[in-house]
Amino acid sequence: MLDNLSHSALAGQLCGLVALVICVVAFASKNDDRLLVLLISANVAFALQFVFFESWTAAALTVLVIVRIVLARRYLGSKAVMAGVLLASGIAAAFTWQSWVDILPVAAMVLGTVGMFLMRGIAMRFFLGLAAFAWMLNNLLIGTIGGTVAEGLIVVTNIITIIRLVRAKRKYPDVFEGGEEPGVITKDGQA
């Protein structure tokens, strides 16, 4: 099967496998900061994968995912910065759009952006899990084995980590003040 792939497709598959390893380590972490730093590295590999597969919307949005991660860490809760990221994503998608498949990276970008800017803990991982599912479908449709497996494992790993966090929340309720997770933005904008 791999004998029939071009050098570009093989390089894309390899990048997807590198991203897979980094993502599993990232989503297994219960520490939000470590999760976000590892996601930057994984998304460099994913961006290269999409370039090798000539999936230009996915490549452009993955580069913006890296920028989003940095901005979300610095401007947590900023709806203005979040709106800027979403606007830049819309512009990038408009210039690189190739087919209806490109709706999946756009959906993933929106879900991930909302999750990273406005949420923490379990809620953030839920939104990132939905984004990973959209990326998984995209990878499946463009034919990247490494990327499809990577995102599928991210979904599963994310579910396991959410379960671990729920159990920790039940076991140590005083750590989660007022039923909120540490670092979660409440309705009044307070952390």
Salt bridges, closest charged atoms under 4 A:
ASP32 OD1 - ARG125 NH1 2.73
ASP33 OD1 - ARG73 NH2 3.79
